[in-house]
Amino acid sequence: MTTPATTVPLSSSLVEAKANQRALFFLAAVMLVNALSYGTIIPLLYPYTARFGIDAFGLSMLFVSFSLFQFLATPIIGRLSDIYGRRPLLLISLFGTSLSLALFASATSIWMLFLARILDGITGGNMSVAQAVIADRLHGKERAKAFGLLGASFGFGFLAGPAIGGLLSEISLTAPFWFASGLALLATVFGYFFLKESLHPDHRSEHGTEPVLNFHKLSSALKLPVRGLLLLTVLMTSLAHNDFILGFQSFTNDILKLSPKTIGLLFASFGVVSIIMQGVGIRFLLTHVKNHEKIILVSQISSAVVVAALALTHSLLTFAAVLFFYMFVSSPIFTIVQSMISERTDPTKQGEVLGISSSYMSLGQIIGPTIAGLLALTNIRLVFVAGGLLYGISFLISWWASAKAQLHARVTDPS
């Protein structure tokens, strides 16, 4: 006769497995909504906001307002989720995204546009909370697979989003923003009814006194041998890429005079190249090129030349051809540099150091568009020249890091 003691644990584990499966499905949907929302609206921000009299510099300030408040709010949202639980913070973040997009679509003045982007930035920390839900529920290989699923969901959404936005823009320029707002609202309602709290009451943090933004850690991390230079590489590469993003917006709208539909479809095609490189290309490079530093150096110097070359293009055909080449050569940089940082980090401090690396990427999202916006006031083509120079500086820093790493290896292992 089977005793209850043998059946209860099995039943409990099945219930837990189903709950984890539902949670993972919801989190994948959250990442899809994030990517669809971002991908749907980003290519169309400039054509839409230009109706309010916003120029390239004004557009850069819209980018900065979002990134700055996301940079400030994300660690606060993460800390609050440690105290009050993941579910309420995740739902608040999703609803804030929906509200901000609706406000943006219904804006009647410039200040409403900025208010909408700031609100979206403040509530834009759902990625870190979603990752925390996975960390609460899953362990080992299952956790790694779950993170991979989130990444795949985001990648698919970022591929489909610009195409959807471009097609919806044929209805009206506000249609893509209402679509993205509705998606976020639908995810909020779904999460309210189906997502269970993942953080056990016994594991919740006290309010504590540690600052949520530890700027001392950000600055002191740069002093670390080799790893500090790699973190500086992350910052400079993020500066260059976000400078390019604003240049893309301004150039396609003001110089090439492309329609919102064409801009969206062009942006989507870059997503295809990025997914191919992330899924196949980088793996091929890592398998066949043992010297990962060499991959980084070639990618950075190639990106410097290609981005600067964009300043010389005058037609959609040449612009698109150079852009496709840029997506191929720049794709490995962030992935491999992050891997190199992780390899040089103590296992007990992986989260802290990779978090610092993410902070430097966020700083690039703030400073890069600011540089681009100021240059665009003089000449939009200067934005691409600046992007090339920033990639060139990133190349020099990586070369220095590689030299220091080789020197360190010879000192620690003279044989």
N, C-alpha and C positions, 0 to 999 in steps of 0.2 A: 504494500500500500504506500502510495506516495504521500509524504508528509507535507504540510504547508510550508515548512522551512525550505524545502527544495524548489517549490513552485513560485514563491513570492519573489525571490531574487531574479528569476528568469522573467517573470511578468514585469517587474520593475525595470529591468534592463531594456525590455522591448519598448516600454512606454518612453523611457529616456531616449532610446534610439530614434523613435518616431518624433519626439519633441526636437531633438537635434536636427533631424532631417527637415522638419518644418521651418526651424530657425534658419538653417542654411539656405533653404529655398527663398525665404524672405530676404535674407541679407544679400543674396545674389541679385534679387529684384531691386534692392536698394542701390546696389552698385550700377545696375543697368539704368535705373532712373537717374542717378547722378551723371552718368556718362551721356545718356540721351539728352538730359537737360542742358548740360554744358556744351555738348557737340551740336545740339540743335540751334542754340542762340549765339554762340561765339562767332561763327562766320557772318552773322547778320547784325551784329551789334552796331557796326559803323553805319551801314545803310539806314538802319532804324533811327539811331540817335542823331544822324545828320539832319533829320527833319526838324530837330530842335535847335539847330545851329551849332552843334558840337563839331569841332574840327579834330584833327589827329591828336593834338595835345589834350583836348577834352576827353577823347576816347582813352588816352593813356591814364588819365586821372580816374576814369571809371574802373579800369583794370586795377589800379593801385588801391582804390577805396575798398574793393572786394578783397584783394589779397592781404592788405594791411589788417583789416578786421578779422579775416580768417586766421592770420598768423597770431593775433592777440587772443582770439576766442577759443581756438582749438584746444590748447592745453587746459583752459578753464573748463570747457565742456568735458574733457577727459577726466579732470579732477572731480567734477560734480558727479560724473557717472560712477566713480569709485565710491562716492559717499551715498548717493541716492538711488543707484541702480542704473543699468544700461537702458532699459525699456523707455522710461520717461524722457531721457535725454535724446534718444534716437528718434522718438516720435516728435518731440519739440523741434528737432533739427529738420526733419522732413517737412513738417507743417510750415516752418519758417521759410524753407526753400519755395514751397508752393505759394505762400503769401507774397514773397518778394518778387516772384516771376509775374504774378497777377498784378501787383503794383506797377511793375515795369511796363507791362503791356497796356495798362490803363493810364499811364503817366500823361500829364498835360503840361508839365514844365520840367526844366532841367533838374531842379532840386528833388523832384520825385524820382527821377532816374538814379541820382546818387543815393537817395534814401533806400531805394530798392536794392541796389548793389551792396550797400553797407549791411542791410538786414540779411541778405543772402550770405555775406561773409561771416557775420556773427553766428548764424545757425549752420554754417558749412562744415561743422566738425563731425558729421555722421560717419565718415570713413574710419576715423580712429575708434569711434564707439563700436562700429560694426566689427572691427578687428578684435576689440576687447571681448565682444560676445563670443566670438570663436575661441579666443584664449580661455574663456570661462568654461566652455562646454567640451572642447576637444583637446587632444594631446597627441604628441608625436607625429607620425605620418599622417594621421587623419587631419590634424591641424594644418599641416603643410598643403595637403590636398584641398582643404577648404579655402586657404588663402589663394591657391591657384585658381579655384573656381571664381572667387571674387575678381581676380585679375582678368580672367577670361570674360566675365560679364561686363566689366568696365571697357575692355577692348572692343567687344562687339558693339556696345552702346555708342562708343566714340566713333566707330565706323559708320553706324547707321544714322546717328544723330544729325550730322551735317547734310546728308542726303535728304532726310525727312524735312529738316528745316528749309532746305532749298526748294523742295517741292511745295511745302505749305506756304512759302512766301508768295507763290502764285495766287493764293487766295487773298492774302493781305500780309503786310509786314508784321502785324501783331499776332497772326495765327500761330507761328512757331512758339511764341512765348506762352500763349494760352495753353497750347498742347503740352509743353513742358510743365507748366503749373498744374494741369490736371493729372499728369503722371505722378507728380510728387504727392498730390492730395490723395490719389488712389492708393499709393504706397502707405501713406499715413493711416488711412482707414483700415487697410489690410493688416497692418502691424498692430493696430489697437485691438483687433479681434483675435488675431492668430499668434502674435509673438508673446512668449512668456518671458518673465524676468530670468536672466541667466546668472546674475551675481547673488550668491548665497548671502543672507544677512550676516553670517559670521565672518565673511570675507570683506565686508565693507570698511572703508577707511574712516578715520576720524577727520575732523576738519583740518587739523594740523596747522603749522605755521610756515612750512616750506613754500617759497615763492613759486607760482605757477610758471613764470617766465624767468629762468635763471640765466641772465645775460653773462654772468661770470663764467659759467660752463661753456657758453658759446665761444667766448673769446679765448679761454684757456685751452680749449680743444685744438685751436690752431697752432699751439706751441708744441704739440706732440710730434715726435720725429716721424717723418714719412706720412703718417696718418693725417697730421695737421695740414700738410700740403695737398693731400687728396681731398680733404674737406674744402680747402680753398679752390680746388679744381671744380668741385660740385657747385660752389657759389658762382664762379666765373662762367661755367657752362650754362647755368640757369640764367644768368644775366644775358648771355649771348642769345639763347634760345627765345627768351621772352621779349628781347629787343626785336628779334626776327618776327615773332607773332604779330606785334603791333605794326611792323613794316608791311607784313602780308596784308593786314586789314586795310591800311591806308593806300597801298599801291594798287590793289585790285579795285578799290572803289574810286580813288581820285585820279589815277593815271590810266589804268586799263579800262575804266568805266564799265566793269562787268556788272551784270544783273545779280540780285541776291540769289537767284536760283543757280546761276553758274558758279558763284562763289561757294555756295554750299556743296555742290557736287565736286568742285575742285578740292575742297577741304576733305571731303569723304574719300577721294581717290588717294590722298596722302595717308589716310587711315589704313587703307589696304596695304600700302607699302610698309607702313610701320608694323602692322600685324605680321606680315611675311617675315620682316627682319627679326621681330621679337620671337616669333615662333620657330623659325627655321634658320635664318641668316646668322644670328648671334651664336646659336648652338653649333653651326658649321664652323664659324670662326674659332670658337673656343676649342673645338675638337682638332682642328688642323693647324692652328697657330698657338704653339705652347707659350710664347712670350706675350702675355696679356698686355703688358705695358706698350708693346709695339702696336697692338690693335688700337689702343687709346690714342697714341701719338699720331698714327696715320689718320684716324677718324677726325681728330681735332684740327690738324693742319689742312685736311681736305675740306672740312666744314668752313674753316676760315676763308679759303679761296672761293668756295662755292657761294657762300652768303655774300661776300663782297662782290662777286660777279653778278648777283641779282641787280645791283645798281646800274649795270650796263644794258639790261634787257629793255626792250621797247614794245614787244608784242606778247600776246597771250601764249603763243606757241613756245617762244624762247623762255619766257618766264616759267611756264609749267615744266619744261624740260630741265631747267636748272633746279627747280624746286624738287622734282622727283629725285634727282641725284643727291640733293641735300638730305632728303629723308633716308636714303640708303646709307650715306656715309656718317650721319650723325646718330643714328639709332643705337649703336653699341655703347656710346659713351657713358650715359648714366648707369646702365645696367652693370657694366664691367667695373666702373669705379666704385659703385656701392658694394660689389662683391669683394673688391680689393680692400676696402675699408673694413668689411666684416672679417676677412681673413686675418687682419692685423689687430683685431679687438679681442680682449678677454671674453670668454663665453658668458661670464656673469655680468658683462656690461654691454652686451649686444644691443639691447633695447635703448639704452641711454645714448650710445654713440650714433646709432642709426636714426634716433630721434633728433639728435643735433644735426645730422646730415640733412634730414627733412626740413629742419628750420632754415638751413642755409639755402635750400631750394626755394623755400617760401620768400626769403629775402630777395632772391633773384627775381621772383615774380612781382616784387614791389619796386625794386630799383631799375630793373631792365626796361619796363614800359615807361618809367619816368624819363630815362635817358632818351629813349626813342621818341617820346612825345616832344621833348625840348628840341631835338634835332629836326623833327618834322616841321617845326615852325619855320625853319630855314629852307630845307629841301628834303623831301621824303627819301630820296636816294641815299642821303647821308646816314639814314637809319641802317641800311645794309652794310655800308662801309664800317660803321661802328660795330655791328655784329661780327664782321670779319676780324676786326681788331681785338674784340673781346675773346673770340675763339683762339686768336693767335696768342693772347696772354695766357689763356687756359693751357695751350700747348706748351708754353715755356714753363709753367708751373708743374705740369705733368712730367716734363723732361727732367726738371730739378728733382722731383719726387723719385723718379726712376733712378737717377744717379745716386741719390742718398740711400735708396734701398739697396743698390748694388754695393755701395761702400759699407753699409751696415752688415750685409751678408759676409763680406770679406773679413770684417773685423771679428765677427762672432764665430766664423768658421774659416780660419786661415788656410786650411788644407784645400 
